[in-house]
Amino acid sequence: MTSRKFLGISAFASLSFGLMGGCSDSSVDANTAEVLGQGGIEAGTQSLCGDLISLFDETSNTTYCFDANNQLQYFVDAAGNTTNATIGDATQTTPSGDPSIENPSPDIPATNVCVDPVDGTVAINTVISSADGSTYMYDANCNKIILTQPTAGTPSTDTNPIEGTDTPASSTSVAENPVGAASSSSTGIAVSSGSYESASNGNSPTITYATSGATLTNDNGCVTVNGGEVEITCAGEYEFSGSYKGADAQIRVNSPKADSGVYLNLRGLTLENTADAPIYVQQASKTFVVAKSETVNTLSDGSTRTKAHTYVNNSGVTKTDTTNAAIYSKDDMTFKGTGTLNVTGNYNNGIQSSNDLRFRGETIINVTAKNNGIKGKGLVDVEKGNITITATSGDGIKSDECTVNGSDTTITEGKGIVSIKGGSINIIKAGDDGIQAFNYVMISDSVSVPSIKVNSTGKGIVSENHVYINGGENTITSGDDGVHSNLNIDFNGGFTTITAKGNDGVHADSTLRITNGTVYVKDSYEGLEAWYITISGGVTDVYGSDDGWNAAGGNDGSGNSTQTGGNNWGNRPGGFGGGMGGMGSSSGHLTVTGGVHYVKTGSGDTDGIDSNGELTISGGVVVVECQISGGMGGSFDSDGTATLTTKTLLGFSKSKSEAGTSYNVSFNTNGYYGNSSIAFKPTTSGSYIQGTSQVSTISNINSYSKNVTFPNGSTVYYN
């Protein structure tokens, strides 16, 4: 169920007090409890309330007990006396079963409503939400109790404790009612569609670090402080600020998974642990790290580990952990906020979760790590944020959960995934791969158009199984393959620029499909390589110092023998699970049915478009410049059947092409060449042009109805 710490100020019987809820399990309906939590009411259960929802007045030591419809049922004072709040019944049963407790209020109104000067007639003992964002209720004597103050603050998206929305716990509004109308719905407090950046109102547990360690105010009974070590043992929102350095500089979360999320609100926190991780989550339902607006927060860990942590997990199993990152979590973790978070992983990784990592706020996150920058074993999911990563010897972003069966590894469904739906990611340096996932990498424009920059010693974007590039503005500079999969790669959108000098621009051990988007391989050994290459749309602009496109069986390594960097994914026979990548190098299949494509090769024994098996180009616009200077091949080469039927096809080379029809036409860089269907100005000189009909010099390009300018600046004209 959902549990929240109360964030408002309350007044009852002319006395002001703060309401703080307890932390425990409850059988109250989860949806109702979560709505209550958004309105500032603690949705936990005190033992005095049984299974009801409780509010605790720490000033008078009084516990107020509500049912699932927000109706106040009774309250228990400091002496343990229970007072019934139900109309018209002077003897009610208490949680202990005593039916004889008298209601001491002799002036209970004859009706169950009170008249509010603003909202009109409202029900007693029912939570009401006003148009200004405040919440209140009337007791049996029509005394108005203010539960939360009017909403204040500036627009933001970083204060909501409920994943997937942007509304803070301290803001509420009238549900489906006009401004000023009464609301006495028993279904709870509706959440405003707006979003706010709220300052702490002083009622959340607040931990302030200084030279001497941590100081706690507003203790909710769930925080233990020992020098610089802070342990949190139940759900709620916790405020952190100040600066501290030491071997005990740690925020440790050990909250039952039955609880709702733990929110670590960072409001200008610098925490440097010299021997361990500054943030360590042993267990929790979810942990949220929130960098609050206009704050800079800095976390770093020690370069060695001198501590081992032993604890009993939610399943009753004793575990011993050594933290492996500066921010280290055994359970799900989400990053939110509009502030700045600087993370330095001196020991190993920067940010790591044994389960899922999610990035949901417009947070500026700078990660520097000895090994991997960000690792979510089950999932790394980025929707928002501005993330910069420097990973000295490991991967920039990594998700590697899989199932091990003896010597074989297989996919774990729904795990081992990197999903990027928006935001900005700049991997300044990856000592190995830029972005790596065992199951799949998915880049899409789901939330916004993501901007991704990768500079890696190893592969740029890599998966054991599948890579989907469906969107994004992606720029990859890699020492190994730019985009690699041991199985399949799909380009369905986006604009991807690849520089993979000395290795493949795009390499799939099984199938490479391009249906949409732009693929620009500025430099590579072989531009596109896969067993099957199937292209039905999009724009490609490829330069390969060897072959431009190569449909050839065989796993990674079929190109340059001097590859550097990269992990062993793709460097073993058999591809994924012994799959199609192990079919050998004797055949391949290449089919083009649509799109607009430009291919250029270096000099030597090079091929523009090469298939070790069948080659079919039946549609699309295809221009090849092959600088062959020896050997056999040319613009189009096939070891099997070659069928080139599209009218919008041209190949420029210094010798005849192995496949297609070659016309003896001398060409240079000063003019356009082609036929009535296509025209192009080459960037090289030679003696042969391939086409599906006679080619010659073109004097008027205005006769063509269409044109596409490739990323390299060349333009093709066609009808």
N, C-alpha and C positions, 0 to 999 in steps of 0.2 A: 504494500500500500504506500501511498504518498505521505510523507511527513515533512513539515516545514517549520522552521523557527519563526515565531511571531515577530514582525518588524514594525508594528505600529505603537501608538500611545493611546491609552485607554483612561476613561474617567468613569467612576462608579460611586454614587452617593457622595458627590462632590470631592472625592479623593482621587488623585492621579496615581496611576501605577502602570508598570510594564507587564505584559503578559508573556510568559515563557512556557513553552510546552515541554512535555517529557519526551523521551525517546524509547519507543518499544513497539512491539508488533500490535496489530489490530485487525479485527475482522470486519471493520466498517468498509462499506463499498469503496473501491479504489477510486472510481471516477468522482464520487462526491468528496472524498477526502482530498483529492488533488485540487478540485475547485476551491475547497475551503482553504487549502494551503496557499493558493494564489492570492486569496483575499487577506492574508496575514494571520489566519487562525491556525494554530497548531493542530495538525491532524494526527497526533499521536494518541496514546491512551494511557492515562494514569490508572493505577490499580484502584483508586477511589471511584473511578468512573466505569469500572468494568469494561464492557465492549463499546462504551460510548466515546465520543470525541471530547477531549478535555482542553480547557483553558486554565492556566494556573496564574493567580495573582501573587507574585512573590512578595509584595508589600504587606498584604494582610494574610498571606498563607492560606488563601481560599482557592478551592478547585471548583470550576464550573463545568458541568457535564451536559453535552449536546448530543442529540440523536443524529442519525444520518441525514435528516432533513433540516438541519441547523436549528432545531427547536431545543431551547434550554429545558432540561428535565429536572435537575436539582443542582444544589451546590453544597460543598462540604467546607466548613470553616476550620480554623487552626486547631480548635478543640475536638474536631471530629464530628461535630453536630451536622446532620444532614437536613437541609431545608428544601422542601418540594417547591417546584415552580409551576406546577400544572394548575390551571384554573378550576375552581369549584370542587376541589378534593383535598380535605384537610389531613387525611391520613394516607400516605403512599408507602409503597414498599421500597426500602433502600437496597443497595447492592448486597448487603449482608443478610437480607431477608427479613429485617425487622419492620413490621407493618405499623408501628405505633408512633413514628416520628411526627410531631405536630408541625404544621406550617405556622411560623410566628408572625406572618404578615396579616394583620386584621383588616387592612384596607384594600384587599384585592378588588379590582373593578368588577362590575357585574358582567362586563363583556370582555372579549379577548382581543380588543383592539385599542390603540391609542391614536390620538390626533397629532400628527407632526405638522408644525407651522409651514414647512416647505413642501413636504411630500404628501400631506393629507393623511387619510386614515391608513394605518399600517398595523400589521399583526404584532402582538407582543412576543417576546422571546424568539424572534426570527431575525436573522441577519439581513440587513438592507444595504444595498449599494446605491450611493448617490451619483449624480452626474459629474460631480467634481472629483470622483475617484475615491472618496472616503467611504467607510463602512461603519454601520452602527446597528444597535438594537434597543428595544424598550423592554424593561423588566415588567414584572407583574404589577408594580405600582406606577407604571408609566414613567419611570426614570430612564432618561436616554443615556445609553452607554456607547461612547465613541470607541470603536474597535481599531480603525486605522484613520490617519489624518488624510486630508486631500493630497492627491498626487502632485508632486513637484519635481522639477528637473528639466533637463534638455533632452531632445530626441537622441536615441541611441538604440543599439540592438544587442547590448552585451549584458543586460542584467537579468534576463529571464532565466529562471532556474529550470524551466521545462523544455526539454530538447525539442527542437523543431519549430519553436515560436519565438517571438521577439518581445514578449510582454513581461515586465518584471513582476516579482512576487508581491511587490508593494503597491501595484497599481490595479485598480478595478474600475468597472463602469457598469451602467445599467444595461441589462441585456434586452435587446429588442424593445426598448422603451424610448420615447422622445425625451429630450433634455428636460429635467424637472419633474418627470412623471414618477409616481410611486412605483416601487418594485418590492413585492413581498413574496416573490417566488421561493418555494421551498427547495428548489433544486440547487441552490448555491449561488455563489457570486460569479457573475460573468466577467470574462477577461476583456479588457479594452483592446481594440484593434490597433491602437497606437503603440509606440515603444518609447521607453524613457531610460535615461541614465540617472540612477538614483544614488545619492550619497548614503552612507550608513546613518541610520537614525539613532544609533547608540544602543540598540537592544540586541544586536547580534553579538555572539562571542567575539571579542576583539583581542588579537594577539599582537603585541608590539615588541619588536626586537631592539635591543640596545647592547652596549658593550658587555653588560653583565648577563645577558641572555634574554629570555622571553618573559613578558608580563601579560597576564590574562585579566581582562575585565569582562563583565557580563557572563559569568560562568553559567553554562547550561547543564552542568553535570556530566558533560561528555568530553571534556578537555583535561588532559593531564600535562603539566609543565614541569620539566626537570632541566634547569639551566637553559640551554638552547634547544632542547628536544621537546617537541610538542606532539602529543598523541591525541587523535580524534577517534572517538569510539561510537558515534552515531551520526545519523543524517542531519543536515542543516546547512546554514550558511555561516562561514567563518571569515573574519576580516584579518588580513595580515599586512603589516607595514614595518618599517625600520630596517636596520642593518646589523648583521652579526656574522662572525667568522669563528669556526671552531670545529673540532671533531664531532661535536654533538649538535651541529646546526642542521636540524632535520624536522620536517613536518611529516609525521607518519599517520596514515589513515588505516584503521582496523575497525571497520563498521560492518555490522551484519548485512548480508545480502538481502535479507527481508526488508531492510530499510530502503528508503528512497535515496537520492543522490546526495553526495557531499560536495559542497561548493567552496572552493578555496579562492576567495576574492583577494587578489593581490593589488594593494593600493600603495605602491612604491616600496617594494621589498627587495632587499639585497641579502642573499643567503649563500655563504660560501662554506661548504662542508669540506674539511681537509682529509676526511677518512671515509666518507660514505656519500650517499645521495641526499641532496637537500629536500627532495620530495620523494616519498616512498609510500606506495599504496599496497598494503598487504592483502586487503580484501575490501570490497565495497560493491554495492549495486552498480553505481556509476560514480566517477569522480569528475568534477568540472573544475578546470583551472581557468580562472577568469582574470585577465589583465584589464583592470578598470581604466576607464577613459582618462587620458592625459597623465598616465603614470608610466614610469619605466621600472621594470622589474628584472632583476639579474640573479640567476641561479647557476652555481658551478659546483662540481664534485671534486673529490680527491683523486689523485693519479694512481693511488693504490687502494686496496680494500683491507681493512683491519677488523671488520665486524661481520658476524654471521647472525641472522635474526631467526629465532625459533618461535613459532606460534601455531595455534590450532586453527585450521581454516573452517569454512562454513560447513564442510562435510564431516567435521570432527577428526580430520587427519592432521597429525603434527607435521609441520613443514619447516624446513630450514632454508633460508634464502641468503644469497649475497647479492646486493643490488648491482645492476649491470649498466646503469645509465644515470645521468644527472637527475632526470625525472623518470622514475622507474615504477611501473604499475603492474600488478598481477591481474587486474581486471580492466574493464572498459574505462577509457578516459576521453574527455571532450575538452577542447580548447575554445574559449570564447573571449569576448571583450574587444574594446577598441583601443586598448593601450599597447605597450611594447613589452615583449618578453624575450630576454636574452638568456640563452642556455649554452653552457660550456660543459661538454663531457670529456673530462681529462682522463678518465679511466678506460671507458669503452664507447658506449653509444651516448647520443645526446638525449633523445626522448625515446622511451621504449615501453610498450605494453605487451603482456603475454596474450592479450585478447585484441580488442579493437581500439584504434585511435581515430578520433573525428575532429575536424577543424571547422568550426561553425561561425566564428566571429570575424570581424574585420581587424583581426589582431596582427600586429607587426611581430613576427617571430624570427629571431636570428639564432641559428644553431651552429655551433662549432663542436666537432666531435673527433676523437682519436680514431674511432671506427665508423659505424653507421650513424648518419645524422638523425633520421627518424625511422623507427622500426615498430610497426604494429604487426605482431605475429599473425593474427587472424585477419586484420583489415586496417588499411590506412585510407580514410575517406576525407577528401578535401572539398569543401563547398565554398569557403571564403578564406580571406586572410592574405597576408603578404609574407611569404616564407622564404628565408634565405638560408642556405645550407652550405657548410664547408665540412666535408668528411675526409679526413686525412688519408685513411687507408681502406675504408669500407665503402658501402653504398650510400647514396644520398637519401633515398627513400626505399624501404624494404618491407615486404610481407612474405613470409616463407613457411607458413603452416602447411603441413602435408601429412599424409598417413604413411607410415613406414611398415612394410611387410617384408621382413627379412632384409634382403639386399635391394628390394624394389621400393620405390616411393610413388604414391599415387595421390591424386587430388582429394582433399577434404572439402566436401561440398560447402560453398559459402565462405570458405576461408582461403587465406593466401592471396588476397586481392588488394590491389591499389586502384582506387577509383578517384578521379579528379574531375570535378564538375564545375569548378569556378576558382576564382582567386588567382594569385600570382605566386609562382614557385621559381626561384632562381638557385640552382645548384651550382655554386661558383666553382666547387671542386668536389669530385668524387674519386677517391683513390682506386675504386673498383667501378661498379656500375652506377649509373645515374639513378634510374628508377627500376626496381626489380620486384617481380611478384611470381610466386610459384604457380598459382592458378591462372590469374589474368590481370593485365593492366587495361583499364578503361579510361579514356579521356573523352569527355563530352562537354557540350555547351548547355548542360542541364540547368544550372543556376545562373551562370554568366559565361562569357568566353574566357576560359582559363589562359593565362600566359605562362608558358613553361620554358625555362632555359636550363640546359644541361651541358656541363663541361666535365667529361669523365675520362679517366685513364682506360677503363674497360668499356663495356657496352653502354650505349646511351639509355635506351628503354628496352627491357628484356623480360621475357617470361618463359617458364618451362612449358606452358600450355598455349596461351593465346594473348595477343595484343590487339586491342580495338582502339583505333584512333578515329573518333567520330566528331571531333571538334578541336578547338584550341588553336592558339598561335604558338607553335612548338619549334624551338630552335635547339638543335643537338650538335655538339662538337664532341667526338669520341675517339679514343685510341683504338677501339675495337669496333664491331658493327654498330651502326647508328641505332637501328631498331631491329631487334632480334627475337625470334621465337623458336623453340624446339618443335613447335607444331604449326600454328597458323597465325597470320597477320591480316587484319582487315583495316583498310582505310575507307571510311565512309564520310569524311568531312574534315574540316580544319585546314590549317596551312602549316605544313611541317617542312622545316629546312634542316638539312643534314650535312655535316662535314665529317667524313670518316676516312680521312686520308690514309691509304694503305690497307683498308678493310672494306667490308660491304656496307653500302648505305642502308639497305634493307635486306634482311636475310630471314627467310622462313624455311625450316627443314622440310615442311610439308607444303602448305598452300599460302600464296600471297594473292589477296584479292584487293582490287582498287575499284570502288564504285563511285566515289565522289571525293571532293576536297582537292588540295594541291600538295604534291610531294615534290620537293625541290632538293635533289642531291647535288650539292655544290662540288663536292670532291669525294672520291672513293676509289677503291681498287675495282670492285664490281658494284654497279649502282643498285640494281634489283636482282636478287637471287632467290630462287625457291624451286622445289620440285615441280609444282604447278604454279604458273603465273596466269591469273585470269583478270583482265582489265576491261571493265564495261563502261567506265566514265571517269570523271575527274580530269585534272591537269597534272602531268608529270614533266619534270625538267631534270634530266639526269646526266651527270658526267662520271664516267668510269675510266680510269687509266688503263684497265684491261677491257672487259666487256661492259657494255652499258646495261643490258638486261641479259640474264642468263638463267634459262630454265634447265636446271641440271639436278639430278638426284645427288644425295650426299649431304652430310651435315656440315656445320660451320667449320671453316678451315679449308674449303675448296678453293679459296682465293689465295691471298697472300700467305706465304709460309712464315712470315716474320711478325705475326700478330703479337701485340703487347697488351698486358692488362687483362681484365675480364675474369669472371669466375669460370667454373667448369661446366656451367650450363651451356649446352650447344656444342661443347668440344668433345663430345663422346659419340660413338656410333649409335645409331638406332633412334636418335631423337627422343621425343617424349614417350616414355613407357615402351621403348622398342618400336616406336611407330614408324610413320612413313619416311622420316628422315634417314632411315637406314636402308632405303631401297637401292643404294648404290649410285654410281655416277654415269651409268650407261644410257640413261634416257631421261626425258623430261617433257613437259607439255606447256605450251605458251599460246594463249588465246587472247585476241584483242577484238572487242566488238563495239567499243565506243570510247569517248573521251578525246582529249587533245594532248599529244605527247611529243617531246623532243628528247633525243638521245645523242650524246657526243662521247667519243672515245679518245683515248690517247693513241700514240703511234706504236707500231710494233705489230705482233700477231694478234690483232684485236678484232672483236666482232661488235657491231652495234646492238642488234637484237639476235640472240643466239638461243636455240633450243636443241638440247641433246636428243630430243624426240620430235614430236609433231609441232609445227608452227602454223597458226591460223590467224590472219589479220583480215577480218571481214567487215570491219566498221571502224569508225573513229578517224582522227587525223593523226598521222604519224610522220615525223621528220627525223631522219638519222644522218649524223655526220660521223663517218668512221675514218679515222686517220690510219688505216692499215698500211703497214710498210714491210710486208713480208708475211709468209704463211698463207693460209687459206681462211676464208670467212667473208669479211666485208660487212656491208650494212645489214644484211639479213643472212642468217646461216641456220641450217637445220640438218640434223642427222637423220630425220625421218621425213614425212610428207610435209611439204611447204605449200600453203594455200594463201596467196596474197591477192585479195579481190577488192579491197576498198579503193575507191578512186582517189581519195585524199591521202596519198602516200608518196613520199620522196626519200631517196637515200643518196647521199653524196659520199664518194670514196675515190681513192686513187687507183683502184682496180675493180674488176667485175665482182659482183656479189655472188655468193654461193647459191642463194635463193632469190627468186624474183627475176624480173627482166631488167637487164642493164643496157643503158643507151650511152653510146660513145659521144658524150657532150662535154667539152672542156668548160670548166666553171671557175670563177674567182669570187672575191669578196665585194666586187663593185656593183653587182646587179642581181636581179631576181631571176629564178629559174623555176620551171614547172610546166603546167599545162592548163587547160581550161578549168580544171577542178581545184588546183592548189598552186601556190607560189610561195617561194621562200628565198631570202638572201643568205647564202652560206657564210660562215666565218672562216672557212678553209678553202683551199684550191685543190683541184683534181681533174680527172678525165672521164669519170663515169657517174651517171645519175641513174638510180633505179626508180621505176614507176610502174603503174599499171596501164599506162598509155604513153605515147611519145612525149618526151619533154624537150624543152628548148628555152631560149631566153624570153623573159616576160617583160614587156615594155610598159604595161599599164596595169597597176595593181588595183585601180579603182573599179575594175570590172568584177571584183570579188565581193560578195555580199557579207562575208563574215571574216573576222580576224581575232586572233588571240595573241597577246604579248606574254611570253614566258617570263618567269622571274629573272632569267639571265639578261633580258632586254631584247632578245630577238622576237620578231613577229611573224606568224604564219597567216597567210590569207587563203581563204577557201570558199567554195560554194557548196 
